[in-house]
Amino acid sequence: MKKRIIKILALFFVLSFATPTELPAQCPMCKIGAESNLRNGGSAGNGLNTGILYMLALPYLLVGTIGFIWWKNRKQDVDELY
């Protein structure tokens, strides 16, 4: 069981590092609007990218927090058995 989890995690990390570092993260309309705004001296494009990264990170933080809390509680239950 542990070997399977380790293999899955290793595959996840390999695939996450194999992806390109710069990916298009906006729909064509948003991209055109942001580029137009940046050409005219605005900063809306930076705000769009920051918002996209925020929305991307939030689910990982929530799942990570729940997993950590579960792990700590599980560890305490196991320690009580011995």
N, C-alpha and C positions, 0 to 999 in steps of 0.2 A: 504494500500500500504506500509506504513512504517513498519507495523507488519511483512509483508512478507519479506521485506529486512532484518529486524532484525533476523528473523528466518533463513534466508539463511546465513547470516554472522555468526550466532551462530553455525550452522551446519558446516560451513567451519572451524571455529576455533576448534571445537570438533574433527573433522576428522584430522586436521593438528596436533593436539597434541596426537592423538591416534596412529599415525604411529610410527614405531620404529625409534630411533634416528640414528642408524647406518645402512645405506642401501648400497648395492653394486652399485657403480655408474660407472662402467667401463665394457666394453665388455671383454670377456675372453682373447682375444689376448692382449689387452692393459694391463689387470691385470697381465698376465704372464710376459710381458715385464717390467712392473713397479716393480714387485716383484723381478725379476732377477736383475734389475738394483740396487735396494736397497740392495740386498744381496751382491753385489759386491762393495758396498760403494758409489753408486751414489745417486742422489736426484731427478731423473726424476719422480718418483711416486708422490712426493709432488707437482711438477709442474703440473702434469696431474689433480690431485684433485683440485688444485687451479683454473685451467682453467675451469674445469667442474662447479665449484661453481660460477665463474665469468659469464659463459654463462647462468647459472640458474637465477642469480640475475638481469641481465640486462633487460629482458622483464618486470619484476615486477617494476623496477625503472622507466622505460619508461611509463608504464601504470599508475603508481602512480603519476608521474609528470604531465602527461596529465590530469588525474582526478583532481588533486589539482588545476591546472590552470583553468579547466572548473568550478570547485566548486567556486573558487574566483570570476570568471567573472559572474557566475550565482548569487552569493550572491550580487554583486554590482548591477545587473539588478533588483533584487527583492527590494533592498534598495531604488532604484530610483523610484519605483512604489508607495512607501508609503511616 
